[in-house]
Every structure is written in C-alpha cells, then in structure tokens.
C-alpha cells in the first residue's frame, strides 16, 4: 500500500458514526486535493473492516451499488447510523458532513 492510500484509509477510519466525508475532502486531507477519483478507487478496493459506507459524493449522492457487495447496503448502513436523505436520495450533506477541523478544536 502506498503512502497516499494509507493516509486515505486512516482518515476514513476516523469518520465517526452518523457522519459522512466526501471523496474530495478525503483527497485533500490526505494531501492530494485533486485526487478524488483515486479516493473513489481506493474505496472500491478497501479492506472490508473499514467504514467506507461513510464516504459519499460532494453533492451527497451515493456511488453506484456495485461499489458495495449488496445493492442498497451503503444507504442501509447510513440509515442505521441516523443519517437521513433528501427527496432525491442524497445525504443531507450540510447536516452530516464530518468536519475534523472542528472536532480537533474541542
């Protein structure tokens, strides 16, 4: 595993239950702000014990169902954590976006 992948997986592991992060946000946190697509690839090949269901697109939409082993799994896992969706099936990103910069100031 390369250094960027290790950083991405470390950041994903920090996302608390009931919160989401975006691909672009994780790319920036890991030091490559223009690598959102690479983060998407890393999510698709991630270790099973990582909470990748908490990673969504910038508009709150979910990736295609084939990213997870079962259709609808990501949505189900997020709902179990209390995350809600708008009428278009997108995570209410303003409400649930994880802000690690705010958490470290507590």
Secondary structure as the mmCIF struct_conf table of DSSP 4:
data_model
#
loop_
_struct_conf.conf_type_id
_struct_conf.id
_struct_conf.beg_label_comp_id
_struct_conf.beg_label_asym_id
_struct_conf.beg_label_seq_id
_struct_conf.end_label_comp_id
_struct_conf.end_label_asym_id
_struct_conf.end_label_seq_id
HELX_RH_AL_P HELX_RH_AL_P1 UNK A 3 UNK A 14
HELX_LH_PP_P HELX_LH_PP_P1 UNK A 15 UNK A 16
TURN_TY1_P TURN_TY1_P1 UNK A 17 UNK A 18
STRN STRN1 UNK A 20 UNK A 20
STRN STRN2 UNK A 21 UNK A 22
HELX_RH_AL_P HELX_RH_AL_P2 UNK A 23 UNK A 29
TURN_TY1_P TURN_TY1_P2 UNK A 30 UNK A 31
TURN_TY1_P TURN_TY1_P3 UNK A 33 UNK A 34
HELX_RH_AL_P HELX_RH_AL_P3 UNK A 36 UNK A 44
TURN_TY1_P TURN_TY1_P4 UNK A 45 UNK A 45
TURN_TY1_P TURN_TY1_P5 UNK A 48 UNK A 49
BEND BEND1 UNK A 50 UNK A 50
HELX_RH_3T_P HELX_RH_3T_P1 UNK A 52 UNK A 54
STRN STRN3 UNK A 55 UNK A 56
TURN_TY1_P TURN_TY1_P6 UNK A 58 UNK A 59
BEND BEND2 UNK A 60 UNK A 60
HELX_LH_PP_P HELX_LH_PP_P2 UNK A 61 UNK A 64
HELX_RH_3T_P HELX_RH_3T_P2 UNK A 65 UNK A 67
BEND BEND3 UNK A 68 UNK A 70
TURN_TY1_P TURN_TY1_P7 UNK A 71 UNK A 72
HELX_RH_AL_P HELX_RH_AL_P4 UNK A 73 UNK A 80
TURN_TY1_P TURN_TY1_P8 UNK A 81 UNK A 82
STRN STRN4 UNK A 85 UNK A 85
TURN_TY1_P TURN_TY1_P9 UNK A 87 UNK A 88
BEND BEND4 UNK A 89 UNK A 89
STRN STRN5 UNK A 91 UNK A 91
HELX_RH_AL_P HELX_RH_AL_P5 UNK A 93 UNK A 96
STRN STRN6 UNK A 97 UNK A 97
HELX_RH_AL_P HELX_RH_AL_P6 UNK A 100 UNK A 103
TURN_TY1_P TURN_TY1_P10 UNK A 104 UNK A 105
#
